[in-house]
Amino acid sequence: MREAAAETVSDFSEYISEFLDKHALILPNFINVLKELNVTQDETIAKSLFALHEFCKELDDDIKDYLPTLVPLCAGFLSMEGASKDTKYQAL
């Protein structure tokens, strides 16, 4: 279910500009979900990180508010033992 939600976030981010206006509601919840994932959910992590990328690349200056949380989060996935190359690529 989380993988499907991640794919929906990436699709909405790409095609529905009004979706991005809700970043203050969407991103904190999305970040909380990412924090709960572990290496046994590697595929979900990779898809979620891809969705995060799609969402954030459209945010312009609004992304600055989230960087203090996102950078350490992504760094944690980069150094996660047992994470796939795809997950590490998406975290980067």
Contacts in CASP RR format, 6 or more apart in sequence:
PFRMAT RR
TARGET T0000
AUTHOR 0000-0000-0000
METHOD contacts of the structure
MODEL  1
MREAAAETVSDFSEYISEFLDKHALILPNFINVLKELNVTQDETIAKSLF
ALHEFCKELDDDIKDYLPTLVPLCAGFLSMEGASKDTKYQAL
2 33 0 8 1.000
2 37 0 8 1.000
2 41 0 8 1.000
2 44 0 8 1.000
2 48 0 8 1.000
3 43 0 8 1.000
3 44 0 8 1.000
3 47 0 8 1.000
3 48 0 8 1.000
5 33 0 8 1.000
6 44 0 8 1.000
6 47 0 8 1.000
6 48 0 8 1.000
6 50 0 8 1.000
6 51 0 8 1.000
7 47 0 8 1.000
7 51 0 8 1.000
9 26 0 8 1.000
9 30 0 8 1.000
9 51 0 8 1.000
9 52 0 8 1.000
9 54 0 8 1.000
9 55 0 8 1.000
10 50 0 8 1.000
10 51 0 8 1.000
10 53 0 8 1.000
10 54 0 8 1.000
10 55 0 8 1.000
12 19 0 8 1.000
13 19 0 8 1.000
13 20 0 8 1.000
13 51 0 8 1.000
13 54 0 8 1.000
13 55 0 8 1.000
13 58 0 8 1.000
14 54 0 8 1.000
14 58 0 8 1.000
17 58 0 8 1.000
19 26 0 8 1.000
20 55 0 8 1.000
20 58 0 8 1.000
20 59 0 8 1.000
23 55 0 8 1.000
23 59 0 8 1.000
23 62 0 8 1.000
26 55 0 8 1.000
27 55 0 8 1.000
27 66 0 8 1.000
30 48 0 8 1.000
30 51 0 8 1.000
30 52 0 8 1.000
30 55 0 8 1.000
31 66 0 8 1.000
31 69 0 8 1.000
31 70 0 8 1.000
31 73 0 8 1.000
33 48 0 8 1.000
34 45 0 8 1.000
34 48 0 8 1.000
34 49 0 8 1.000
34 52 0 8 1.000
34 73 0 8 1.000
35 73 0 8 1.000
37 44 0 8 1.000
37 45 0 8 1.000
37 48 0 8 1.000
39 45 0 8 1.000
39 80 0 8 1.000
39 81 0 8 1.000
39 82 0 8 1.000
39 83 0 8 1.000
42 82 0 8 1.000
42 83 0 8 1.000
42 84 0 8 1.000
42 86 0 8 1.000
42 87 0 8 1.000
45 77 0 8 1.000
45 83 0 8 1.000
45 87 0 8 1.000
45 90 0 8 1.000
46 84 0 8 1.000
46 86 0 8 1.000
46 87 0 8 1.000
46 90 0 8 1.000
49 74 0 8 1.000
49 77 0 8 1.000
49 87 0 8 1.000
49 90 0 8 1.000
49 91 0 8 1.000
50 90 0 8 1.000
52 70 0 8 1.000
53 90 0 8 1.000
56 63 0 8 1.000
56 66 0 8 1.000
56 70 0 8 1.000
63 70 0 8 1.000
74 91 0 8 1.000
74 92 0 8 1.000
75 91 0 8 1.000
76 91 0 8 1.000
77 83 0 8 1.000
77 87 0 8 1.000
77 88 0 8 1.000
77 90 0 8 1.000
77 91 0 8 1.000
78 88 0 8 1.000
78 91 0 8 1.000
78 92 0 8 1.000
80 87 0 8 1.000
80 88 0 8 1.000
83 91 0 8 1.000
END
